């Protein structure tokens, strides 16, 4: 059996590149929100109130339960957590990879 190489864990475990991209974005956004909550140095109850969610829902986020959050839900949480606005960027594949 040959070893396959993947650019991320999501590419290895998801069925399609689109699903892998969705999971990658969700994981990144969850991490950013969790980092900001940690910076607040408040209880989960207070942090949940700031985010407008329940404490158990915040606990799911802080414990990385990615399957419990849609990308939409995380985008909606990003404004109270991160402030400012969310920026999206798209990187083109190198031409050689795109032709395969």
N, CA, C and O atoms as a printed pandas DataFrame, in Angstrom:
     atom_number atom_name residue_name chain_id  residue_number  x_coord  y_coord  z_coord
0              1         N          UNK        A               1    0.829   -1.176    0.000
1              2        CA          UNK        A               1    0.000    0.000    0.000
2              3         C          UNK        A               1    0.879    1.247    0.000
3              4         O          UNK        A               1    1.760    1.386    0.849
4              5         N          UNK        A               2    0.651    2.127   -0.919
5              6        CA          UNK        A               2    1.446    3.344   -1.041
6              7         C          UNK        A               2    0.985    4.381   -0.022
7              8         O          UNK        A               2   -0.198    4.467    0.310
8              9         N          UNK        A               3    1.933    5.157    0.459
9             10        CA          UNK        A               3    1.600    6.254    1.372
10            11         C          UNK        A               3    1.109    7.440    0.566
11            12         O          UNK        A               3    1.746    7.849   -0.405
12            13         N          UNK        A               4   -0.023    7.990    0.970
13            14        CA          UNK        A               4   -0.528    9.199    0.329
14            15         C          UNK        A               4   -0.110   10.394    1.161
15            16         O          UNK        A               4   -0.011   10.300    2.384
16            17         N          UNK        A               5    0.136   11.513    0.506
17            18        CA          UNK        A               5    0.462   12.752    1.196
18            19         C          UNK        A               5   -0.669   13.735    0.965
19            20         O          UNK        A               5   -1.202   13.851   -0.138
20            21         N          UNK        A               6   -1.021   14.436    2.021
21            22        CA          UNK        A               6   -2.087   15.422    1.968
22            23         C          UNK        A               6   -1.556   16.748    2.486
23            24         O          UNK        A               6   -0.660   16.785    3.329
24            25         N          UNK        A               7   -2.113   17.826    1.976
25            26        CA          UNK        A               7   -1.653   19.140    2.415
26            27         C          UNK        A               7   -2.207   19.507    3.786
27            28         O          UNK        A               7   -1.654   20.384    4.450
28            29         N          UNK        A               8   -3.282   18.860    4.227
29            30        CA          UNK        A               8   -3.807   19.086    5.569
30            31         C          UNK        A               8   -4.554   17.844    6.031
31            32         O          UNK        A               8   -4.889   16.964    5.239
32            33         N          UNK        A               9   -4.802   17.797    7.320
33            34        CA          UNK        A               9   -5.559   16.679    7.873
34            35         C          UNK        A               9   -6.962   16.646    7.271
35            36         O          UNK        A               9   -7.532   15.573    7.071
36            37         N          UNK        A              10   -7.509   17.814    6.986
37            38        CA          UNK        A              10   -8.866   17.869    6.427
38            39         C          UNK        A              10   -8.916   17.238    5.048
39            40         O          UNK        A              10   -9.896   16.575    4.708
40            41         N          UNK        A              11   -7.881   17.432    4.254
41            42        CA          UNK        A              11   -7.836   16.790    2.940
42            43         C          UNK        A              11   -7.797   15.270    3.079
43            44         O          UNK        A              11   -8.313   14.545    2.228
44            45         N          UNK        A              12   -7.185   14.801    4.153
45            46        CA          UNK        A              12   -7.073   13.349    4.363
46            47         C          UNK        A              12   -8.382   12.722    4.835
47            48         O          UNK        A              12   -8.686   11.585    4.473
48            49         N          UNK        A              13   -9.158   13.445    5.635
49            50        CA          UNK        A              13  -10.322   12.800    6.232
50            51         C          UNK        A              13  -11.660   13.173    5.599
51            52         O          UNK        A              13  -12.650   12.472    5.808
52            53         N          UNK        A              14  -11.711   14.241    4.845
53            54        CA          UNK        A              14  -12.975   14.637    4.222
54            55         C          UNK        A              14  -13.109   14.010    2.835
55            56         O          UNK        A              14  -12.115   13.674    2.191
56            57         N          UNK        A              15  -14.337   13.863    2.399
57            58        CA          UNK        A              15  -14.609   13.184    1.129
58            59         C          UNK        A              15  -14.314   14.034   -0.104
59            60         O          UNK        A              15  -13.940   13.503   -1.149
60            61         N          UNK        A              16  -14.481   15.346    0.013
61            62        CA          UNK        A              16  -14.276   16.217   -1.153
62            63         C          UNK        A              16  -13.395   17.401   -0.765
63            64         O          UNK        A              16  -13.304   17.744    0.414
64            65         N          UNK        A              17  -12.750   18.024   -1.740
65            66        CA          UNK        A              17  -11.961   19.221   -1.451
66            67         C          UNK        A              17  -12.812   20.345   -0.859
67            68         O          UNK        A              17  -12.332   21.123   -0.035
68            69         N          UNK        A              18  -14.078   20.430   -1.280
69            70        CA          UNK        A              18  -14.962   21.465   -0.760
70            71         C          UNK        A              18  -15.239   21.261    0.734
71            72         O          UNK        A              18  -15.246   22.216    1.510
72            73         N          UNK        A              19  -15.464   20.018    1.116
73            74        CA          UNK        A              19  -15.689   19.714    2.533
74            75         C          UNK        A              19  -14.422   20.003    3.340
75            76         O          UNK        A              19  -14.497   20.518    4.456
76            77         N          UNK        A              20  -13.284   19.677    2.784
77            78        CA          UNK        A              20  -12.013   19.950    3.468
78            79         C          UNK        A              20  -11.820   21.444    3.652
79            80         O          UNK        A              20  -11.391   21.880    4.721
80            81         N          UNK        A              21  -12.127   22.240    2.634
81            82        CA          UNK        A              21  -12.011   23.698    2.747
82            83         C          UNK        A              21  -12.942   24.238    3.821
83            84         O          UNK        A              21  -12.551   25.098    4.611
84            85         N          UNK        A              22  -14.176   23.736    3.856
85            86        CA          UNK        A              22  -15.137   24.180    4.853
86            87         C          UNK        A              22  -14.630   23.875    6.255
87            88         O          UNK        A              22  -14.694   24.734    7.135
88            89         N          UNK        A              23  -14.134   22.676    6.474
89            90        CA          UNK        A              23  -13.622   22.298    7.789
90            91         C          UNK        A              23  -12.389   23.116    8.161
91            92         O          UNK        A              23  -12.229   23.511    9.316
92            93         N          UNK        A              24  -11.533   23.366    7.202
93            94        CA          UNK        A              24  -10.326   24.154    7.445
94            95         C          UNK        A              24  -10.706   25.567    7.897
95            96         O          UNK        A              24  -10.131   26.090    8.852
96            97         N          UNK        A              25  -11.667   26.180    7.215
97            98        CA          UNK        A              25  -12.108   27.530    7.578
98            99         C          UNK        A              25  -12.782   27.540    8.949
99           100         O          UNK        A              25  -12.554   28.444    9.753
100          101         N          UNK        A              26  -13.608   26.536    9.209
101          102        CA          UNK        A              26  -14.275   26.459   10.508
102          103         C          UNK        A              26  -13.246   26.320   11.630
103          104         O          UNK        A              26  -13.352   26.992   12.656
104          105         N          UNK        A              27  -12.263   25.460   11.443
105          106        CA          UNK        A              27  -11.241   25.249   12.467
106          107         C          UNK        A              27  -10.453   26.531   12.720
107          108         O          UNK        A              27  -10.173   26.877   13.867
108          109         N          UNK        A              28  -10.101   27.226   11.657
109          110        CA          UNK        A              28   -9.334   28.460   11.807
110          111         C          UNK        A              28  -10.153   29.521   12.553
111          112         O          UNK        A              28   -9.640   30.179   13.459
112          113         N          UNK        A              29  -11.397   29.682   12.179
113          114        CA          UNK        A              29  -12.237   30.679   12.820
114          115         C          UNK        A              29  -12.520   30.315   14.278
115          116         O          UNK        A              29  -12.523   31.186   15.148
116          117         N          UNK        A              30  -12.757   29.038   14.542
117          118        CA          UNK        A              30  -12.950   28.607   15.934
118          119         C          UNK        A              30  -11.715   28.927   16.774
119          120         O          UNK        A              30  -11.836   29.374   17.915
120          121         N          UNK        A              31  -10.554   28.704   16.221
121          122        CA          UNK        A              31   -9.314   28.991   16.943
122          123         C          UNK        A              31   -9.155   30.468   17.253
123          124         O          UNK        A              31   -8.743   30.838   18.353
124          125         N          UNK        A              32   -9.481   31.310   16.285
125          126        CA          UNK        A              32   -9.378   32.758   16.495
126          127         C          UNK        A              32  -10.344   33.219   17.585
127          128         O          UNK        A              32   -9.979   34.012   18.452
128          129         N          UNK        A              33  -11.574   32.718   17.534
129          130        CA          UNK        A              33  -12.568   33.097   18.540
130          131         C          UNK        A              33  -12.128   32.605   19.924
131          132         O          UNK        A              33  -12.209   33.350   20.900
132          133         N          UNK        A              34  -11.669   31.370   20.007
133          134        CA          UNK        A              34  -11.219   30.809   21.287
134          135         C          UNK        A              34  -10.035   31.603   21.842
135          136         O          UNK        A              34   -9.964   31.844   23.047
136          137         N          UNK        A              35   -9.112   32.010   20.979
137          138        CA          UNK        A              35   -7.971   32.812   21.424
138          139         C          UNK        A              35   -8.442   34.140   22.010
139          140         O          UNK        A              35   -7.945   34.584   23.045
140          141         N          UNK        A              36   -9.405   34.768   21.337
141          142        CA          UNK        A              36   -9.909   36.057   21.833
142          143         C          UNK        A              36  -10.626   35.886   23.168
143          144         O          UNK        A              36  -10.449   36.705   24.070
144          145         N          UNK        A              37  -11.424   34.843   23.306
145          146        CA          UNK        A              37  -12.113   34.587   24.570
146          147         C          UNK        A              37  -11.096   34.407   25.691
147          148         O          UNK        A              37  -11.299   34.914   26.794
148          149         N          UNK        A              38  -10.015   33.699   25.427
149          150        CA          UNK        A              38   -8.968   33.499   26.437
150          151         C          UNK        A              38   -8.336   34.836   26.835
151          152         O          UNK        A              38   -7.998   35.036   28.002
152          153         N          UNK        A              39   -8.176   35.744   25.878
153          154        CA          UNK        A              39   -7.604   37.064   26.170
154          155         C          UNK        A              39   -8.495   37.878   27.108
155          156         O          UNK        A              39   -7.999   38.716   27.861
156          157         N          UNK        A              40   -9.796   37.637   27.068
157          158        CA          UNK        A              40  -10.721   38.381   27.918
158          159         C          UNK        A              40  -10.503   38.087   29.395
159          160         O          UNK        A              40  -10.810   38.927   30.241
160          161         N          UNK        A              41   -9.978   36.912   29.720
161          162        CA          UNK        A              41   -9.731   36.501   31.098
162          163         C          UNK        A              41  -10.976   36.664   31.972
163          164         O          UNK        A              41  -10.931   37.248   33.055
164          165         N          UNK        A              42  -12.081   36.128   31.466
165          166        CA          UNK        A              42  -13.352   36.130   32.200
166          167         C          UNK        A              42  -13.869   34.701   32.266
167          168         O          UNK        A              42  -13.335   33.809   31.608
168          169         N          UNK        A              43  -14.903   34.491   33.057
169          170        CA          UNK        A              43  -15.495   33.158   33.145
170          171         C          UNK        A              43  -16.187   32.817   31.827
171          172         O          UNK        A              43  -16.485   33.694   31.016
172          173         N          UNK        A              44  -16.435   31.523   31.635
173          174        CA          UNK        A              44  -17.167   31.109   30.438
174          175         C          UNK        A              44  -18.556   31.723   30.419
175          176         O          UNK        A              44  -19.073   32.051   29.351
176          177         N          UNK        A              45  -19.161   31.882   31.573
177          178        CA          UNK        A              45  -20.495   32.481   31.626
178          179         C          UNK        A              45  -20.465   33.912   31.095
179          180         O          UNK        A              45  -21.311   34.287   30.283
180          181         N          UNK        A              46  -19.514   34.702   31.536
181          182        CA          UNK        A              46  -19.399   36.092   31.080
182          183         C          UNK        A              46  -19.048   36.135   29.594
183          184         O          UNK        A              46  -19.619   36.925   28.844
184          185         N          UNK        A              47  -18.122   35.299   29.174
185          186        CA          UNK        A              47  -17.739   35.270   27.756
186          187         C          UNK        A              47  -18.923   34.873   26.884
187          188         O          UNK        A              47  -19.130   35.451   25.817
188          189         N          UNK        A              48  -19.693   33.898   27.328
189          190        CA          UNK        A              48  -20.868   33.468   26.566
190          191         C          UNK        A              48  -21.865   34.610   26.437
191          192         O          UNK        A              48  -22.448   34.812   25.372
192          193         N          UNK        A              49  -22.060   35.356   27.516
193          194        CA          UNK        A              49  -22.965   36.504   27.461
194          195         C          UNK        A              49  -22.478   37.535   26.450
195          196         O          UNK        A              49  -23.275   38.093   25.696
196          197         N          UNK        A              50  -21.166   37.791   26.433
197          198        CA          UNK        A              50  -20.603   38.740   25.455
198          199         C          UNK        A              50  -20.858   38.286   24.024
199          200         O          UNK        A              50  -21.091   39.102   23.132
200          201         N          UNK        A              51  -20.812   36.979   23.818
201          202        CA          UNK        A              51  -21.003   36.424   22.475
202          203         C          UNK        A              51  -22.471   36.215   22.122
203          204         O          UNK        A              51  -22.810   35.991   20.960
204          205         N          UNK        A              52  -23.335   36.289   23.121
205          206        CA          UNK        A              52  -24.761   36.064   22.874
206          207         C          UNK        A              52  -25.126   34.602   22.685
207          208         O          UNK        A              52  -26.061   34.273   21.954
208          209         N          UNK        A              53  -24.372   33.718   23.359
209          210        CA          UNK        A              53  -24.637   32.283   23.281
210          211         C          UNK        A              53  -24.681   31.723   24.700
211          212         O          UNK        A              53  -24.346   32.418   25.659
212          213         N          UNK        A              54  -25.092   30.473   24.825
213          214        CA          UNK        A              54  -25.108   29.839   26.138
214          215         C          UNK        A              54  -23.705   29.384   26.532
215          216         O          UNK        A              54  -22.830   29.222   25.680
216          217         N          UNK        A              55  -23.506   29.182   27.819
217          218        CA          UNK        A              55  -22.212   28.704   28.295
218          219         C          UNK        A              55  -21.891   27.316   27.755
219          220         O          UNK        A              55  -20.745   27.075   27.377
220          221         N          UNK        A              56  -22.866   26.375   27.698
221          222        CA          UNK        A              56  -22.540   25.073   27.098
222          223         C          UNK        A              56  -22.116   25.193   25.623
223          224         O          UNK        A              56  -21.248   24.453   25.160
224          225         N          UNK        A              57  -22.733   26.124   24.899
225          226        CA          UNK        A              57  -22.352   26.327   23.487
226          227         C          UNK        A              57  -20.923   26.858   23.405
227          228         O          UNK        A              57  -20.153   26.428   22.546
228          229         N          UNK        A              58  -20.563   27.785   24.286
229          230        CA          UNK        A              58  -19.198   28.294   24.326
230          231         C          UNK        A              58  -18.227   27.174   24.674
231          232         O          UNK        A              58  -17.144   27.084   24.097
232          233         N          UNK        A              59  -18.612   26.326   25.612
233          234        CA          UNK        A              59  -17.765   25.198   25.985
234          235         C          UNK        A              59  -17.492   24.302   24.785
235          236         O          UNK        A              59  -16.373   23.823   24.604
236          237         N          UNK        A              60  -18.524   24.074   23.957
237          238        CA          UNK        A              60  -18.321   23.294   22.730
238          239         C          UNK        A              60  -17.275   23.947   21.837
239          240         O          UNK        A              60  -16.413   23.270   21.277
240          241         N          UNK        A              61  -17.359   25.255   21.710
241          242        CA          UNK        A              61  -16.406   25.973   20.861
242          243         C          UNK        A              61  -14.993   25.873   21.428
243          244         O          UNK        A              61  -14.045   25.571   20.703
244          245         N          UNK        A              62  -14.860   26.127   22.722
245          246        CA          UNK        A              62  -13.532   26.120   23.347
246          247         C          UNK        A              62  -12.895   24.742   23.356
247          248         O          UNK        A              62  -11.671   24.617   23.406
248          249         N          UNK        A              63  -13.728   23.706   23.308
249          250        CA          UNK        A              63  -13.208   22.339   23.284
250          251         C          UNK        A              63  -13.089   21.769   21.872
251          252         O          UNK        A              63  -12.866   20.572   21.695
252          253         N          UNK        A              64  -13.242   22.642   20.864
253          254        CA          UNK        A              64  -12.993   22.241   19.485
254          255         C          UNK        A              64  -14.010   21.298   18.883
255          256         O          UNK        A              64  -13.679   20.537   17.974
256          257         N          UNK        A              65  -15.226   21.330   19.361
257          258        CA          UNK        A              65  -16.265   20.454   18.804
258          259         C          UNK        A              65  -16.776   21.050   17.496
259          260         O          UNK        A              65  -17.885   21.578   17.417
260          261         N          UNK        A              66  -15.949   20.949   16.497
261          262        CA          UNK        A              66  -16.164   21.618   15.213
262          263         C          UNK        A              66  -17.453   21.181   14.526
263          264         O          UNK        A              66  -18.082   21.980   13.832
264          265         N          UNK        A              67  -17.852   19.930   14.709
265          266        CA          UNK        A              67  -19.053   19.431   14.036
266          267         C          UNK        A              67  -20.320   20.111   14.546
267          268         O          UNK        A              67  -21.371   20.008   13.914
268          269         N          UNK        A              68  -20.237   20.796   15.667
269          270        CA          UNK        A              68  -21.419   21.453   16.234
270          271         C          UNK        A              68  -21.590   22.889   15.757
271          272         O          UNK        A              68  -22.513   23.579   16.190
272          273         N          UNK        A              69  -20.708   23.348   14.865
273          274        CA          UNK        A              69  -20.760   24.726   14.388
274          275         C          UNK        A              69  -20.697   24.768   12.867
275          276         O          UNK        A              69  -19.823   24.162   12.247
276          277         N          UNK        A              70  -21.624   25.486   12.291
277          278        CA          UNK        A              70  -21.553   25.734   10.853
278          279         C          UNK        A              70  -20.630   26.924   10.623
279          280         O          UNK        A              70  -20.341   27.688   11.544
280          281         N          UNK        A              71  -20.183   27.069    9.409
281          282        CA          UNK        A              71  -19.368   28.232    9.064
282          283         C          UNK        A              71  -20.169   29.511    9.300
283          284         O          UNK        A              71  -19.624   30.502    9.785
284          285         N          UNK        A              72  -21.459   29.493    8.960
285          286        CA          UNK        A              72  -22.314   30.661    9.197
286          287         C          UNK        A              72  -22.351   31.037   10.675
287          288         O          UNK        A              72  -22.222   32.211   11.024
288          289         N          UNK        A              73  -22.524   30.051   11.533
289          290        CA          UNK        A              73  -22.594   30.331   12.965
290          291         C          UNK        A              73  -21.295   30.955   13.465
291          292         O          UNK        A              73  -21.322   31.878   14.279
292          293         N          UNK        A              74  -20.172   30.459   12.986
293          294        CA          UNK        A              74  -18.882   30.997   13.408
294          295         C          UNK        A              74  -18.652   32.404   12.873
295          296         O          UNK        A              74  -18.082   33.247   13.566
296          297         N          UNK        A              75  -19.087   32.659   11.660
297          298        CA          UNK        A              75  -18.987   34.016   11.121
298          299         C          UNK        A              75  -19.806   34.964   11.997
299          300         O          UNK        A              75  -19.356   36.067   12.308
300          301         N          UNK        A              76  -20.996   34.543   12.391
301          302        CA          UNK        A              76  -21.849   35.382   13.232
302          303         C          UNK        A              76  -21.229   35.638   14.608
303          304         O          UNK        A              76  -21.440   36.704   15.185
304          305         N          UNK        A              77  -20.479   34.693   15.136
305          306        CA          UNK        A              77  -19.810   34.874   16.423
306          307         C          UNK        A              77  -18.547   35.726   16.311
307          308         O          UNK        A              77  -18.075   36.274   17.307
308          309         N          UNK        A              78  -18.011   35.834   15.123
309          310        CA          UNK        A              78  -16.723   36.508   14.969
310          311         C          UNK        A              78  -16.792   37.998   15.268
311          312         O          UNK        A              78  -15.830   38.555   15.797
312          313         N          UNK        A              79  -17.890   38.657   14.951
313          314        CA          UNK        A              79  -17.956   40.106   15.196
314          315         C          UNK        A              79  -17.896   40.426   16.686
315          316         O          UNK        A              79  -17.056   41.230   17.090
316          317         N          UNK        A              80  -18.762   39.824   17.533
317          318        CA          UNK        A              80  -18.629   40.157   18.958
318          319         C          UNK        A              80  -17.305   39.677   19.550
319          320         O          UNK        A              80  -16.787   40.291   20.483
320          321         N          UNK        A              81  -16.761   38.598   19.022
321          322        CA          UNK        A              81  -15.524   38.058   19.583
322          323         C          UNK        A              81  -14.296   38.815   19.100
323          324         O          UNK        A              81  -13.416   39.156   19.890
324          325         N          UNK        A              82  -14.245   39.071   17.812
325          326        CA          UNK        A              82  -13.032   39.614   17.214
326          327         C          UNK        A              82  -13.101   41.108   16.939
327          328         O          UNK        A              82  -12.067   41.762   16.804
328          329         N          UNK        A              83  -14.317   41.655   16.854
329          330        CA          UNK        A              83  -14.461   43.061   16.501
330          331         C          UNK        A              83  -14.096   43.264   15.040
331          332         O          UNK        A              83  -13.745   42.311   14.344
332          333         N          UNK        A              84  -14.178   44.481   14.583
333          334        CA          UNK        A              84  -13.813   44.761   13.202
334          335         C          UNK        A              84  -14.652   43.977   12.227
335          336         O          UNK        A              84  -15.835   43.725   12.457
336          337         N          UNK        A              85  -14.023   43.596   11.134
337          338        CA          UNK        A              85  -14.738   42.806   10.134
338          339         C          UNK        A              85  -13.884   41.621    9.718
339          340         O          UNK        A              85  -12.658   41.637    9.831
340          341         N          UNK        A              86  -14.551   40.619    9.247
341          342        CA          UNK        A              86  -13.897   39.401    8.803
342          343         C          UNK        A              86  -13.417   39.599    7.374
343          344         O          UNK        A              86  -14.139   40.141    6.538
344          345         N          UNK        A              87  -12.206   39.161    7.100
345          346        CA          UNK        A              87  -11.644   39.297    5.760
346          347         C          UNK        A              87  -11.415   37.914    5.172
347          348         O          UNK        A              87  -10.906   37.020    5.846
348          349         N          UNK        A              88  -11.787   37.748    3.937
349          350        CA          UNK        A              88  -11.636   36.482    3.238
350          351         C          UNK        A              88  -10.615   36.677    2.129
351          352         O          UNK        A              88  -10.638   37.695    1.437
352          353         N          UNK        A              89   -9.730   35.722    1.955
353          354        CA          UNK        A              89   -8.816   35.798    0.812
354          355         C          UNK        A              89   -8.800   34.449    0.110
355          356         O          UNK        A              89   -9.015   33.406    0.727
356          357         N          UNK        A              90   -8.548   34.488   -1.155
357          358        CA          UNK        A              90   -8.524   33.297   -1.983
358          359         C          UNK        A              90   -7.173   33.230   -2.653
359          360         O          UNK        A              90   -6.709   34.216   -3.224
360          361         N          UNK        A              91   -6.535   32.066   -2.588
361          362        CA          UNK        A              91   -5.232   31.890   -3.215
362          363         C          UNK        A              91   -5.374   30.978   -4.414
363          364         O          UNK        A              91   -5.893   29.868   -4.300
364          365         N          UNK        A              92   -4.918   31.440   -5.557
365          366        CA          UNK        A              92   -4.935   30.613   -6.759
366          367         C          UNK        A              92   -3.901   29.507   -6.636
367          368         O          UNK        A              92   -2.839   29.689   -6.042
368          369         N          UNK        A              93   -4.233   28.354   -7.211
369          370        CA          UNK        A              93   -3.265   27.269   -7.281
370          371         C          UNK        A              93   -2.230   27.627   -8.337
371          372         O          UNK        A              93   -2.532   28.359   -9.280
372          373         N          UNK        A              94   -1.017   27.119   -8.189
373          374        CA          UNK        A              94   -0.051   27.298   -9.280
374          375         C          UNK        A              94   -0.611   26.676  -10.559
375          376         O          UNK        A              94   -1.340   25.686  -10.497
376          377         N          UNK        A              95   -0.282   27.236  -11.691
377          378        CA          UNK        A              95   -0.826   26.765  -12.967
378          379         C          UNK        A              95   -0.562   25.285  -13.206
379          380         O          UNK        A              95   -1.419   24.592  -13.755
380          381         N          UNK        A              96    0.593   24.789  -12.811
381          382        CA          UNK        A              96    0.905   23.368  -13.030
382          383         C          UNK        A              96   -0.069   22.484  -12.264
383          384         O          UNK        A              96   -0.521   21.474  -12.803
384          385         N          UNK        A              97   -0.411   22.833  -11.013
385          386        CA          UNK        A              97   -1.320   22.027  -10.206
386          387         C          UNK        A              97   -2.749   22.118  -10.731
387          388         O          UNK        A              97   -3.507   21.152  -10.648
388          389         N          UNK        A              98   -3.111   23.265  -11.263
389          390        CA          UNK        A              98   -4.474   23.453  -11.755
390          391         C          UNK        A              98   -4.737   22.633  -13.014
391          392         O          UNK        A              98   -5.893   22.331  -13.313
392          393         N          UNK        A              99   -3.718   22.274  -13.741
393          394        CA          UNK        A              99   -3.894   21.568  -15.002
394          395         C          UNK        A              99   -4.020   20.053  -14.808
395          396         O          UNK        A              99   -4.393   19.337  -15.737
396          397         N          UNK        A             100   -3.710   19.569  -13.610
397          398        CA          UNK        A             100   -3.752   18.116  -13.355
398          399         C          UNK        A             100   -5.161   17.606  -13.318
399          400         O          UNK        A             100   -5.380   16.412  -13.116
